[in-house]
Amino acid sequence: MKRIILIGVLVAACGGAQQRTDDLLEAARMYNDGVRWERLPMAATRVPAKERDQFLDEREDLAKDLHISDYELVRVAAGKGDKATIEVKYTWFKESEGVVRETRAIQTWERHGKTWLVVDEHRMKGPEMPGLREEEDPEKPEPATPEPEQAANP
């Protein structure tokens, strides 16, 4: 009897983890499809509520010149708990330049209730891409703040 209960608990736990990963992939596809096809209100449903208006404004401005022709979810790392990272490869161009580029980005996702939200996205490698922030280099020292000049004492 104890074995049956234990097996049932293990099966339920594995099923829950698979469902969580499936939900994450669905959320990531919804967000990235929305950004790619400029269905921004759909993409914005996967951004934290307090950041949605800013997201929509920035993406509408970017859409005037930036075109994402494809994306690929390269690697999904769904950690334990409510956090995950996804590596995304974007194929894109700026209409003003006409040069196709590939840039890889890291998206950080958090689950809030049953909903996965993208809480950060930054460039990992490849050319800088409008709309992707640059990752701060933790080993690179911040520039020293110049101290105000001291008045010379006569």
C-alpha positions in Angstrom: 0.0 0.0 0.0 2.8 2.4 0.9 4.5 1.7 -2.5 1.3 2.5 -4.4 1.0 5.9 -2.6 4.7 6.6 -3.2 4.4 5.8 -6.9 1.3 8.0 -7.1 3.1 10.9 -5.5 6.2 10.5 -7.8 4.0 10.4 -10.9 2.1 13.5 -9.8 5.3 15.3 -9.1 6.8 14.5 -12.5 3.5 15.4 -14.3 3.5 18.8 -12.5 7.1 19.5 -13.6 6.2 18.7 -17.2 3.1 20.9 -17.1 5.2 23.7 -15.7 7.7 23.4 -18.5 4.9 23.2 -21.1 3.3 26.3 -19.7 6.7 28.1 -19.8 7.2 27.2 -23.5 3.7 28.3 -24.4 4.3 31.6 -22.7 7.7 32.1 -24.4 6.2 31.4 -27.8 3.3 33.7 -27.2 5.7 36.5 -26.1 8.2 36.0 -28.9 5.6 35.5 -31.6 3.9 38.7 -30.4 7.2 40.6 -30.7 8.2 39.1 -34.0 4.8 39.7 -35.7 4.2 43.1 -33.9 1.2 41.7 -32.1 2.3 43.8 -29.1 -0.8 43.6 -27.0 -0.5 39.8 -27.1 3.3 40.0 -26.2 2.5 42.5 -23.4 0.4 39.9 -21.6 3.7 38.1 -20.7 5.3 41.3 -19.3 4.7 42.3 -15.6 1.7 44.6 -15.4 3.7 47.6 -14.0 6.0 47.5 -17.1 3.4 46.9 -19.9 2.7 50.5 -20.9 6.5 51.2 -21.2 7.0 47.9 -23.1 4.2 48.8 -25.6 5.6 52.4 -26.1 9.2 51.2 -26.6 8.2 48.3 -29.0 5.9 50.6 -31.1 8.8 53.0 -31.5 11.2 50.2 -32.4 8.7 48.7 -35.0 9.2 51.7 -37.2 12.7 50.5 -38.2 13.3 47.1 -36.5 12.0 43.9 -38.1 12.4 40.5 -36.6 12.3 38.0 -39.4 12.7 34.9 -37.2 13.4 33.6 -33.7 14.4 30.3 -32.2 14.1 29.1 -28.6 17.6 27.6 -28.4 17.9 26.5 -24.8 15.4 26.3 -22.0 16.6 26.0 -18.4 13.6 25.7 -16.2 15.1 25.6 -12.7 13.3 24.4 -9.7 10.7 26.8 -8.4 9.3 29.7 -10.2 12.3 30.9 -12.3 13.7 30.0 -15.7 16.0 31.2 -18.4 15.6 30.9 -22.1 18.2 31.5 -24.8 16.7 33.0 -27.9 18.3 33.5 -31.3 16.8 36.4 -33.2 17.2 37.0 -36.9 16.5 40.7 -37.6 17.3 43.7 -39.6 16.8 47.5 -39.5 14.8 48.7 -42.5 17.1 51.8 -42.6 20.1 49.5 -43.2 18.8 46.4 -44.8 21.5 44.1 -43.3 20.3 40.8 -41.8 21.8 40.0 -38.4 21.6 37.3 -35.8 21.7 38.1 -32.1 21.4 35.7 -29.1 19.6 36.9 -26.0 18.8 35.5 -22.6 15.3 35.9 -21.3 14.6 35.6 -17.6 11.2 34.3 -16.7 9.3 34.1 -13.4 6.1 32.4 -12.6 3.5 34.5 -10.8 0.6 32.3 -9.8 0.0 30.2 -12.9 1.4 32.8 -15.3 4.9 32.9 -16.6 6.2 36.5 -17.2 9.4 37.7 -18.9 11.2 39.9 -16.3 14.5 40.6 -18.1 16.0 40.2 -21.5 19.6 41.1 -22.5 22.0 40.4 -25.4 24.2 37.4 -24.9 26.2 37.5 -28.1 26.1 38.8 -31.7 25.6 42.4 -32.8 23.8 44.8 -30.5 20.1 44.7 -31.3 17.6 47.6 -30.7 15.3 46.7 -27.8 17.8 44.4 -26.0 19.7 45.8 -23.1 23.4 45.1 -22.8 24.4 42.9 -19.9 26.6 44.6 -17.3 30.0 42.9 -17.0 30.4 42.1 -13.3 34.2 42.0 -13.7 34.4 45.3 -15.4 35.0 48.1 -12.8 32.6 51.0 -12.9 34.2 54.2 -14.0 35.5 56.2 -11.0 33.4 59.2 -10.1 35.5 62.3 -10.3 35.8 64.1 -7.0 35.0 67.8 -6.9 38.1 69.9 -7.1 39.3 71.1 -3.8 39.8 74.8 -3.4 43.5 75.6 -3.1 44.5 76.8 0.4 46.8 79.8 0.3 
